[in-house]
Amino acid sequence: MNITKDEIIFTLEIREFVYSFLKQVFNAEPSESFVSWINENKEVFDDFPFLNQQKLIKEGIGLISKYIKNNNVVSKEAYEKLHWDFTRLFIGPKTLLAPPWSSAYLNAEGLLFQEETMQVRKTFLKYCLISQKYPHEADDHIGLELDFMGRLNQITIDKFVNNEVEQLRELLIDQKSFLQEHLLKWIPQFTNNMAVNAKTNFYCGMGKLLYGFILIDVEIICELVNFFNRDN
């Protein structure tokens, strides 16, 4: 793979944008300010990163764009509909339709704060990162895991700019491991639950977008790992 420094920085900056965006989508109920931002920046979805390289991203963006086009998302009615869809999928009060914690899928009994959660916490602590919601929210919540990946990407940019190659390699390998050995083991079922149970195309689309991005990010990280492992 022959890529330039500018291309690497550009790729890492795209990752930062997508992880930041998805973190806001999944970390908490949609705020009025976030919905307003989406309404005011519809063009973001016309040229979303990797739109034409990943089928699920294209499908997800199509559903999201259709929802925004057909609904006045800043109206009280539409906002309450989005808010309720998030609540019923990820919070309750009844049985969760799409539990947002990895342990709900990886733990045999679907229990939180078990070994699976502790493994994620250990991964966070390697980089001295502690959830802002600790200890009230299990560390393996999707919003926190997306935030973790985004923050690792920010550190990666710093190491690359400062030419700290050994630390950069370790960061990329750790991101590859977290994607392949953790996120990809539960994101497919999580996003399938969203597709089956979401009442709005907005969250159905966001599930597809999330899964599609994780798939393509694995490819990106693997390419970067291979590139920086070469003898130069």
C-alpha positions in Angstrom: 0.0 0.0 0.0 1.6 3.3 -1.1 0.0 6.1 0.7 1.3 9.6 1.6 1.4 11.3 5.0 -1.4 13.6 4.0 -3.6 10.6 3.0 -3.0 9.0 6.4 -3.9 12.2 8.3 -7.0 12.6 6.1 -8.1 9.0 6.8 -7.5 9.4 10.6 -9.5 12.7 10.6 -12.4 11.0 8.8 -12.3 8.2 11.5 -12.4 10.9 14.2 -15.5 12.6 12.6 -17.4 9.3 12.2 -16.6 8.0 15.7 -17.6 11.4 17.2 -20.8 11.4 15.3 -21.8 7.8 16.2 -20.9 8.4 19.8 -23.4 11.2 19.9 -26.0 9.0 18.3 -25.7 6.1 20.8 -24.4 7.6 24.0 -27.6 9.2 25.2 -31.1 10.2 24.1 -31.1 12.6 21.2 -30.8 16.1 22.5 -32.7 19.0 20.9 -29.4 20.6 19.9 -28.2 17.4 18.2 -31.4 17.1 16.3 -31.2 20.7 15.3 -27.6 20.1 14.1 -28.8 17.2 11.9 -31.6 19.3 10.5 -29.2 22.2 9.7 -26.5 19.9 8.2 -28.4 17.6 6.0 -25.7 17.9 3.3 -23.4 15.8 5.6 -25.4 12.7 4.6 -25.1 13.5 0.9 -21.4 12.9 1.0 -20.9 10.8 4.2 -17.5 9.1 4.5 -17.3 5.7 2.7 -20.8 6.1 1.4 -19.9 4.5 -1.9 -17.4 1.9 -0.5 -19.6 0.1 1.9 -23.1 -1.3 1.2 -24.4 -1.0 4.7 -23.3 2.6 5.1 -25.1 3.4 1.8 -28.3 1.7 3.0 -28.1 3.3 6.4 -27.5 6.8 5.1 -30.4 6.2 2.6 -32.8 5.4 5.5 -31.6 8.3 7.6 -31.8 10.8 4.7 -35.3 9.6 3.8 -36.4 10.1 7.4 -35.0 13.6 7.6 -36.6 14.5 4.2 -40.0 13.2 5.2 -40.1 14.5 8.7 -39.7 17.9 10.2 -37.2 16.5 12.7 -37.1 19.7 14.8 -40.9 19.7 15.4 -42.1 18.6 18.8 -43.9 15.6 17.4 -40.9 14.3 15.4 -38.5 15.0 18.3 -40.6 13.1 20.7 -40.9 10.2 18.3 -37.1 10.0 18.0 -36.7 10.3 21.7 -39.2 7.5 22.4 -37.6 5.2 19.8 -34.2 5.6 21.5 -35.8 5.0 24.9 -37.7 1.8 23.9 -34.7 0.4 22.1 -31.9 1.1 24.6 -33.3 2.2 28.0 -36.7 0.7 28.7 -38.9 0.7 30.9 -39.8 -2.7 29.5 -37.5 -5.5 28.2 -34.8 -3.8 26.1 -35.2 -4.4 22.4 -31.6 -3.6 21.6 -29.5 -3.7 24.8 -26.5 -1.3 24.2 -23.9 -3.3 26.3 -21.6 -5.9 24.8 -22.1 -8.1 27.8 -25.8 -8.5 27.0 -24.6 -10.4 23.9 -21.2 -11.9 25.0 -22.1 -13.0 28.6 -24.0 -16.4 28.6 -26.6 -15.0 31.0 -26.6 -11.5 29.5 -25.6 -9.9 32.8 -23.8 -6.6 33.2 -20.7 -5.8 35.2 -19.4 -9.3 34.7 -16.1 -10.5 33.2 -16.9 -9.0 29.8 -17.4 -5.6 31.3 -14.2 -5.9 33.3 -12.2 -6.8 30.2 -13.4 -3.7 28.5 -12.5 -1.6 31.6 -9.0 -3.1 31.6 -8.6 -2.1 27.9 -9.7 1.5 28.7 -7.3 1.7 31.7 -4.3 0.8 29.5 -4.6 4.2 28.1 -5.6 5.8 31.4 -9.1 6.3 30.0 -12.0 6.1 32.5 -15.7 6.4 31.5 -17.2 9.7 32.5 -20.2 7.7 33.7 -18.1 5.4 35.9 -19.2 3.6 38.0 -22.9 4.1 37.2 -22.8 2.9 33.6 -21.2 -0.4 32.6 -18.0 0.3 30.6 -19.1 -1.9 27.7 -21.9 0.5 26.6 -21.7 1.1 22.9 -21.5 4.9 23.4 -18.5 4.5 25.7 -16.8 2.0 23.4 -17.2 4.3 20.4 -15.8 7.2 22.5 -12.8 5.0 23.4 -12.1 4.3 19.7 -12.4 7.9 18.9 -10.0 8.9 21.7 -7.5 6.2 20.6 -7.7 7.7 17.1 -6.9 11.1 18.5 -3.8 9.7 20.2 -2.9 7.9 17.0 -2.9 11.2 15.1 -0.6 12.8 17.7 1.8 9.9 17.6 1.9 10.0 13.8 2.5 13.7 13.6 5.3 13.4 16.1 6.8 10.4 14.3 6.5 8.1 17.3 6.4 5.0 15.3 6.7 2.3 17.9 3.8 3.8 20.0 1.9 4.3 16.8 2.2 0.6 15.9 1.0 -0.4 19.4 -2.0 1.9 19.1 -3.0 0.5 15.7 -2.6 -3.1 16.9 -4.8 -2.4 20.0 -7.5 -0.8 17.8 -7.4 -3.7 15.4 -7.7 -6.1 18.4 -10.6 -4.2 19.9 -12.4 -4.1 16.6 -11.9 -7.7 15.6 -12.0 -9.4 19.0 -14.6 -7.3 20.6 -16.8 -5.0 18.6 -17.3 -7.4 15.7 -18.4 -10.1 18.1 -21.5 -8.3 19.2 -22.3 -5.3 16.9 -23.9 -7.6 14.2 -26.6 -8.8 16.7 -27.0 -5.4 18.3 -27.6 -3.7 15.0 -29.9 -6.5 13.8 -32.0 -5.9 16.9 -32.2 -2.3 15.9 -33.2 -3.1 12.4 -36.0 -5.5 13.6 -37.3 -3.3 16.4 -36.8 0.4 15.5 -39.9 2.3 14.7 -38.1 5.0 12.8 -35.9 4.8 9.7 -33.6 7.1 11.6 -32.5 4.4 14.1 -32.8 1.6 11.7 -30.4 3.5 9.4 -28.1 4.3 12.3 -27.7 0.6 13.0 -26.7 -0.1 9.5 -24.4 2.8 9.4 -22.7 1.7 12.6 -22.2 -1.9 11.4 -21.0 -0.8 8.0 -18.5 1.6 9.5 -17.0 -1.0 11.9 -16.6 -3.3 9.0 -14.7 -0.8 6.9 -12.7 0.5 9.8 -11.3 -3.0 10.3 -10.0 -2.8 6.8 -8.5 0.6 7.3 -6.8 -0.4 10.5 -5.5 -3.6 9.0 -4.0 -1.7 6.1 -2.4 0.9 8.5 -1.0 -1.9 10.7 0.5 -3.6 7.6 1.9 -0.3 6.3 3.7 0.6 9.6 5.0 -2.9 10.1 6.9 -2.7 6.8 10.6 -2.2 6.9 11.2 1.4 5.7 
